[in-house]
Amino acid sequence: MLATPGALPAGPGWVYEVKWDGMRLLADVVDGVLTLHDRDGHDVTGHFPELADLRALAPDVLLDGEVVLLEDGVPSPDRLADRMGHPIGERAARARPVTFMAFDVLRLYGVPLLDRPFDERRATLERLDAAAAATLSLSPTYADGPALAAATEQRGMEGVVAKRGDAPYRPGERSPAWVTVTHRRTQACLVGGWHDGGPGIASLLLGVLNRHGLAYAGRVAVDPPARRELAERLAPVAAPSPPFVERPEPVDATGARWCEPAVVVDVEHVGWTGSGRLRRPVLRGIRDDLHPADAVRLV
């Protein structure tokens, strides 16, 4: 079941959870054997061998949740990304274990729970012996949505999910009974390069200023309506080499065309990776009212 993006709902019947910003998984235990499936149905059990202790919860249980790698209580998506690419051994996994943040139970002891209201499913989840699995945590629920939204934004977390307590679970549906609110921030960036994709520009290579110069901040897609305008603005400032202090990663640099950092754009994002890249950037437009010196990284 998927959430619908929207404004934070209020009123009776709603409960609120942290939007954990990890990897959504179904943890399926059948006859004591655990299988982990991602949102696309792929078997990723071998990627997270430390989650094998979820088998201790019950011989037959299906959990919905998010795998996160916590640092100081806050998810670290870039650290988790290192774990998602391929299966690893149990010893390596235990060196930096993930946590399965469970927020729903869909089957228990062979009994389907999909048609039960969320409040009832949540009560069933809380009756499980969470202490039996060291890698399991239950995603807390809160009654005060605005307070949770303010706290998660202050800590630099992704956002909040609101859920109706009377809602059944509908697999594959983007339901209005679950509403996701993402904390998006705005950053002024300088364009340091681009990739063509016709007609016009398909993506921009972005930078922000720090005390060392222009730091590479990642790549953002350009919607078709803006491609021609950006091509016209960047062609006059084309340059033979990248303007960044450090050259972008090969996946971004290969095939790129470079330019002087003269055009400022607004980019929405949900935070920064540990390597200084914008997370989930969305291009909002050119900022002619700003000078290049204004493109300083914000928190």
BAKOLPA-546442 format. One record per residue (C-alpha): residue in one letter; x, y, z. Coordinates in nm, 2 decimals. Layout:
% BAKOLPA-546442
<res a	X X	Y Y	Z Z>
...
% end
This chain:
% BAKOLPA-546442
<res m	X 0.00	Y 0.00	Z 0.00>
<res l	X 0.13	Y 0.34	Z -0.10>
<res a	X 0.08	Y 0.69	Z 0.04>
<res t	X -0.06	Y 0.98	Z -0.14>
<res p	X 0.14	Y 1.31	Z -0.13>
<res g	X -0.05	Y 1.60	Z 0.02>
<res a	X -0.09	Y 1.84	Z 0.31>
<res l	X -0.08	Y 1.71	Z 0.66>
<res p	X -0.44	Y 1.60	Z 0.75>
<res a	X -0.59	Y 1.68	Z 1.09>
<res g	X -0.89	Y 1.57	Z 1.30>
<res p	X -1.00	Y 1.26	Z 1.47>
<res g	X -0.91	Y 0.92	Z 1.33>
<res w	X -0.56	Y 1.01	Z 1.21>
<res v	X -0.23	Y 0.89	Z 1.35>
<res y	X 0.12	Y 1.00	Z 1.25>
<res e	X 0.45	Y 0.83	Z 1.19>
<res v	X 0.80	Y 0.94	Z 1.08>
<res k	X 0.87	Y 0.90	Z 0.71>
<res w	X 1.19	Y 0.69	Z 0.75>
<res d	X 1.36	Y 0.74	Z 0.42>
<res g	X 1.50	Y 0.39	Z 0.39>
<res m	X 1.42	Y 0.09	Z 0.17>
<res r	X 1.06	Y -0.03	Z 0.18>
<res l	X 1.05	Y -0.40	Z 0.23>
<res l	X 0.80	Y -0.68	Z 0.30>
<res a	X 0.94	Y -0.93	Z 0.55>
<res d	X 0.77	Y -1.27	Z 0.49>
<res v	X 0.83	Y -1.56	Z 0.73>
<res v	X 0.67	Y -1.89	Z 0.63>
<res d	X 0.75	Y -2.21	Z 0.82>
<res g	X 1.04	Y -2.02	Z 0.99>
<res v	X 1.20	Y -1.92	Z 0.66>
<res l	X 1.25	Y -1.54	Z 0.60>
<res t	X 1.22	Y -1.38	Z 0.25>
<res l	X 1.26	Y -1.01	Z 0.19>
<res h	X 1.09	Y -0.84	Z -0.11>
<res d	X 1.14	Y -0.48	Z -0.22>
<res r	X 0.86	Y -0.26	Z -0.37>
<res d	X 0.92	Y -0.41	Z -0.72>
<res g	X 0.89	Y -0.77	Z -0.59>
<res h	X 1.26	Y -0.85	Z -0.61>
<res d	X 1.40	Y -1.09	Z -0.35>
<res v	X 1.67	Y -0.90	Z -0.16>
<res t	X 1.71	Y -1.14	Z 0.13>
<res g	X 2.08	Y -1.18	Z 0.06>
<res h	X 2.14	Y -0.80	Z 0.10>
<res f	X 2.04	Y -0.80	Z 0.46>
<res p	X 2.15	Y -1.12	Z 0.63>
<res e	X 2.13	Y -0.97	Z 0.98>
<res l	X 1.75	Y -0.95	Z 0.95>
<res a	X 1.74	Y -1.33	Z 0.98>
<res d	X 1.65	Y -1.28	Z 1.34>
<res l	X 1.30	Y -1.16	Z 1.23>
<res r	X 1.22	Y -1.54	Z 1.22>
<res a	X 1.21	Y -1.53	Z 1.59>
<res l	X 0.89	Y -1.32	Z 1.60>
<res a	X 0.66	Y -1.60	Z 1.47>
<res p	X 0.68	Y -1.91	Z 1.24>
<res d	X 0.43	Y -1.73	Z 1.01>
<res v	X 0.42	Y -1.35	Z 0.98>
<res l	X 0.42	Y -1.09	Z 0.71>
<res l	X 0.55	Y -0.74	Z 0.81>
<res d	X 0.56	Y -0.42	Z 0.61>
<res g	X 0.83	Y -0.17	Z 0.70>
<res e	X 1.14	Y 0.02	Z 0.61>
<res v	X 1.50	Y -0.09	Z 0.63>
<res v	X 1.71	Y 0.20	Z 0.77>
<res l	X 2.07	Y 0.25	Z 0.87>
<res l	X 2.06	Y 0.48	Z 1.17>
<res e	X 2.33	Y 0.73	Z 1.27>
<res d	X 2.26	Y 0.92	Z 1.59>
<res g	X 1.90	Y 0.81	Z 1.56>
<res v	X 1.85	Y 0.96	Z 1.21>
<res p	X 1.84	Y 0.75	Z 0.89>
<res s	X 2.15	Y 0.77	Z 0.66>
<res p	X 2.03	Y 0.70	Z 0.31>
<res d	X 2.38	Y 0.73	Z 0.15>
<res r	X 2.52	Y 0.47	Z 0.40>
<res l	X 2.22	Y 0.24	Z 0.33>
<res a	X 2.29	Y 0.28	Z -0.04>
<res d	X 2.62	Y 0.10	Z 0.01>
<res r	X 2.42	Y -0.21	Z 0.13>
<res m	X 2.16	Y -0.22	Z -0.15>
<res g	X 2.37	Y -0.29	Z -0.45>
<res h	X 2.46	Y -0.66	Z -0.39>
<res p	X 2.43	Y -0.94	Z -0.13>
<res i	X 2.69	Y -0.94	Z 0.14>
<res g	X 2.81	Y -1.18	Z 0.41>
<res e	X 2.67	Y -1.20	Z 0.76>
<res r	X 3.00	Y -1.09	Z 0.92>
<res a	X 3.01	Y -0.77	Z 0.71>
<res a	X 2.65	Y -0.70	Z 0.78>
<res r	X 2.69	Y -0.73	Z 1.15>
<res a	X 2.97	Y -0.47	Z 1.14>
<res r	X 2.71	Y -0.21	Z 1.04>
<res p	X 2.37	Y -0.36	Z 1.09>
<res v	X 2.05	Y -0.22	Z 0.95>
<res t	X 1.72	Y -0.19	Z 1.14>
<res f	X 1.39	Y -0.31	Z 1.01>
<res m	X 1.14	Y -0.04	Z 1.12>
<res a	X 0.81	Y -0.22	Z 1.11>
<res f	X 0.49	Y -0.02	Z 1.08>
<res d	X 0.23	Y -0.28	Z 0.97>
<res v	X 0.15	Y -0.65	Z 1.00>
<res l	X -0.04	Y -0.81	Z 0.71>
<res r	X -0.06	Y -1.18	Z 0.81>
<res l	X 0.00	Y -1.36	Z 1.14>
<res y	X -0.02	Y -1.74	Z 1.19>
<res g	X -0.18	Y -1.78	Z 0.85>
<res v	X -0.46	Y -1.53	Z 0.92>
<res p	X -0.47	Y -1.25	Z 0.66>
<res l	X -0.52	Y -0.91	Z 0.82>
<res l	X -0.55	Y -0.69	Z 0.51>
<res d	X -0.92	Y -0.61	Z 0.57>
<res r	X -0.87	Y -0.52	Z 0.94>
<res p	X -0.85	Y -0.15	Z 1.02>
<res f	X -0.51	Y 0.00	Z 1.07>
<res d	X -0.57	Y 0.05	Z 1.45>
<res e	X -0.64	Y -0.33	Z 1.49>
<res r	X -0.34	Y -0.42	Z 1.28>
<res r	X -0.12	Y -0.19	Z 1.48>
<res a	X -0.24	Y -0.34	Z 1.81>
<res t	X -0.15	Y -0.68	Z 1.67>
<res l	X 0.19	Y -0.56	Z 1.57>
<res e	X 0.26	Y -0.42	Z 1.92>
<res r	X 0.17	Y -0.76	Z 2.07>
<res l	X 0.46	Y -0.93	Z 1.90>
<res d	X 0.77	Y -0.98	Z 2.11>
<res a	X 0.99	Y -0.72	Z 1.94>
<res a	X 1.27	Y -0.80	Z 2.19>
<res a	X 1.30	Y -1.14	Z 2.02>
<res a	X 1.46	Y -0.98	Z 1.71>
<res a	X 1.76	Y -0.74	Z 1.77>
<res t	X 1.72	Y -0.58	Z 1.43>
<res l	X 1.35	Y -0.50	Z 1.47>
<res s	X 1.20	Y -0.17	Z 1.59>
<res l	X 0.84	Y -0.07	Z 1.58>
<res s	X 0.79	Y 0.27	Z 1.40>
<res p	X 0.63	Y 0.48	Z 1.68>
<res t	X 0.29	Y 0.65	Z 1.62>
<res y	X 0.20	Y 0.99	Z 1.74>
<res a	X -0.12	Y 1.18	Z 1.80>
<res d	X 0.01	Y 1.53	Z 1.73>
<res g	X 0.09	Y 1.56	Z 1.36>
<res p	X 0.21	Y 1.92	Z 1.35>
<res a	X 0.45	Y 1.86	Z 1.64>
<res l	X 0.59	Y 1.55	Z 1.47>
<res a	X 0.63	Y 1.75	Z 1.14>
<res a	X 0.82	Y 2.03	Z 1.32>
<res a	X 1.05	Y 1.78	Z 1.51>
<res t	X 1.13	Y 1.58	Z 1.20>
<res e	X 1.21	Y 1.89	Z 0.99>
<res q	X 1.43	Y 2.03	Z 1.27>
<res r	X 1.63	Y 1.70	Z 1.27>
<res g	X 1.67	Y 1.70	Z 0.90>
<res m	X 1.45	Y 1.40	Z 0.85>
<res e	X 1.24	Y 1.33	Z 0.53>
<res g	X 0.89	Y 1.39	Z 0.66>
<res v	X 0.58	Y 1.25	Z 0.81>
<res v	X 0.31	Y 0.99	Z 0.71>
<res a	X -0.04	Y 1.03	Z 0.83>
<res k	X -0.27	Y 0.72	Z 0.85>
<res r	X -0.64	Y 0.67	Z 0.91>
<res g	X -0.70	Y 0.44	Z 1.20>
<res d	X -1.01	Y 0.28	Z 1.03>
<res a	X -0.84	Y 0.21	Z 0.69>
<res p	X -0.78	Y -0.14	Z 0.56>
<res y	X -0.46	Y -0.23	Z 0.38>
<res r	X -0.49	Y -0.23	Z 0.00>
<res p	X -0.18	Y -0.37	Z -0.17>
<res g	X -0.06	Y -0.18	Z -0.48>
<res e	X -0.29	Y 0.11	Z -0.42>
<res r	X -0.19	Y 0.47	Z -0.36>
<res s	X -0.45	Y 0.53	Z -0.10>
<res p	X -0.58	Y 0.86	Z 0.04>
<res a	X -0.60	Y 0.68	Z 0.38>
<res w	X -0.22	Y 0.72	Z 0.39>
<res v	X -0.09	Y 1.07	Z 0.33>
<res t	X 0.28	Y 1.15	Z 0.30>
<res v	X 0.42	Y 1.50	Z 0.38>
<res t	X 0.78	Y 1.55	Z 0.27>
<res h	X 1.00	Y 1.83	Z 0.40>
<res r	X 1.14	Y 2.00	Z 0.09>
<res r	X 1.39	Y 2.28	Z 0.10>
<res t	X 1.50	Y 2.53	Z -0.16>
<res q	X 1.87	Y 2.58	Z -0.26>
<res a	X 2.01	Y 2.83	Z -0.51>
<res c	X 2.26	Y 2.65	Z -0.73>
<res l	X 2.50	Y 2.75	Z -1.01>
<res v	X 2.50	Y 2.55	Z -1.33>
<res g	X 2.84	Y 2.41	Z -1.41>
<res g	X 2.75	Y 2.18	Z -1.69>
<res w	X 2.48	Y 1.99	Z -1.87>
<res h	X 2.38	Y 1.69	Z -2.07>
<res d	X 2.20	Y 1.72	Z -2.40>
<res g	X 1.88	Y 1.53	Z -2.46>
<res g	X 1.68	Y 1.66	Z -2.73>
<res p	X 1.56	Y 1.89	Z -2.81>
<res g	X 1.76	Y 2.11	Z -2.57>
<res i	X 1.91	Y 2.02	Z -2.23>
<res a	X 1.81	Y 1.70	Z -2.04>
<res s	X 1.99	Y 1.76	Z -1.71>
<res l	X 2.20	Y 2.01	Z -1.53>
<res l	X 2.52	Y 1.96	Z -1.32>
<res l	X 2.49	Y 2.18	Z -1.02>
<res g	X 2.73	Y 2.35	Z -0.78>
<res v	X 2.71	Y 2.55	Z -0.46>
<res l	X 2.98	Y 2.78	Z -0.32>
<res n	X 3.18	Y 2.70	Z -0.01>
<res r	X 3.52	Y 2.83	Z 0.12>
<res h	X 3.70	Y 2.62	Z -0.13>
<res g	X 3.52	Y 2.73	Z -0.44>
<res l	X 3.23	Y 2.57	Z -0.64>
<res a	X 3.15	Y 2.23	Z -0.48>
<res y	X 2.97	Y 1.98	Z -0.70>
<res a	X 2.61	Y 1.92	Z -0.57>
<res g	X 2.47	Y 1.67	Z -0.81>
<res r	X 2.26	Y 1.63	Z -1.12>
<res v	X 1.90	Y 1.74	Z -1.18>
<res a	X 1.66	Y 1.66	Z -1.46>
<res v	X 1.51	Y 1.93	Z -1.68>
<res d	X 1.15	Y 1.92	Z -1.78>
<res p	X 1.08	Y 1.96	Z -2.15>
<res p	X 0.93	Y 2.31	Z -2.13>
<res a	X 1.25	Y 2.45	Z -1.99>
<res r	X 1.50	Y 2.27	Z -2.21>
<res r	X 1.52	Y 2.52	Z -2.50>
<res e	X 1.54	Y 2.82	Z -2.27>
<res l	X 1.83	Y 2.67	Z -2.07>
<res a	X 2.01	Y 2.57	Z -2.39>
<res e	X 1.99	Y 2.94	Z -2.50>
<res r	X 2.11	Y 3.07	Z -2.17>
<res l	X 2.40	Y 2.82	Z -2.13>
<res a	X 2.54	Y 2.82	Z -2.48>
<res p	X 2.71	Y 3.17	Z -2.45>
<res v	X 2.89	Y 3.06	Z -2.13>
<res a	X 3.01	Y 2.72	Z -2.25>
<res a	X 3.36	Y 2.63	Z -2.13>
<res p	X 3.62	Y 2.36	Z -2.21>
<res s	X 3.65	Y 2.22	Z -1.86>
<res p	X 3.44	Y 2.18	Z -1.54>
<res p	X 3.43	Y 2.47	Z -1.30>
<res f	X 3.40	Y 2.25	Z -0.99>
<res v	X 3.67	Y 2.22	Z -0.72>
<res e	X 3.65	Y 1.84	Z -0.77>
<res r	X 3.54	Y 1.67	Z -1.09>
<res p	X 3.20	Y 1.51	Z -1.07>
<res e	X 3.17	Y 1.13	Z -1.06>
<res p	X 3.22	Y 0.95	Z -1.39>
<res v	X 2.85	Y 0.87	Z -1.42>
<res d	X 2.78	Y 1.24	Z -1.43>
<res a	X 3.09	Y 1.37	Z -1.60>
<res t	X 3.09	Y 1.13	Z -1.89>
<res g	X 2.94	Y 1.30	Z -2.20>
<res a	X 2.88	Y 1.63	Z -2.01>
<res r	X 2.93	Y 1.98	Z -2.16>
<res w	X 3.08	Y 2.24	Z -1.93>
<res c	X 3.01	Y 2.61	Z -1.87>
<res e	X 3.11	Y 2.90	Z -1.66>
<res p	X 2.91	Y 2.92	Z -1.33>
<res a	X 2.70	Y 3.22	Z -1.44>
<res v	X 2.34	Y 3.09	Z -1.44>
<res v	X 2.16	Y 3.06	Z -1.10>
<res v	X 1.87	Y 2.81	Z -1.06>
<res d	X 1.64	Y 2.72	Z -0.78>
<res v	X 1.63	Y 2.36	Z -0.68>
<res e	X 1.40	Y 2.19	Z -0.43>
<res h	X 1.54	Y 1.89	Z -0.24>
<res v	X 1.49	Y 1.68	Z 0.08>
<res g	X 1.84	Y 1.72	Z 0.22>
<res w	X 2.21	Y 1.64	Z 0.16>
<res t	X 2.40	Y 1.32	Z 0.13>
<res g	X 2.72	Y 1.27	Z 0.33>
<res s	X 2.92	Y 1.34	Z 0.02>
<res g	X 2.75	Y 1.68	Z -0.04>
<res r	X 2.50	Y 1.58	Z -0.30>
<res l	X 2.14	Y 1.71	Z -0.31>
<res r	X 1.89	Y 1.44	Z -0.24>
<res r	X 1.59	Y 1.41	Z -0.47>
<res p	X 1.65	Y 1.74	Z -0.64>
<res v	X 1.37	Y 1.90	Z -0.85>
<res l	X 1.45	Y 2.20	Z -1.07>
<res r	X 1.22	Y 2.50	Z -1.01>
<res g	X 1.35	Y 2.75	Z -1.25>
<res i	X 1.61	Y 3.02	Z -1.33>
<res r	X 1.67	Y 3.29	Z -1.07>
<res d	X 1.77	Y 3.61	Z -1.26>
<res d	X 1.72	Y 3.80	Z -0.94>
<res l	X 2.02	Y 3.63	Z -0.78>
<res h	X 2.39	Y 3.68	Z -0.84>
<res p	X 2.63	Y 3.38	Z -0.86>
<res a	X 2.77	Y 3.48	Z -0.52>
<res d	X 2.43	Y 3.40	Z -0.37>
<res a	X 2.45	Y 3.03	Z -0.45>
<res v	X 2.59	Y 2.94	Z -0.11>
<res r	X 2.50	Y 2.61	Z 0.04>
<res l	X 2.22	Y 2.63	Z 0.30>
<res v	X 2.18	Y 2.38	Z 0.59>
% end
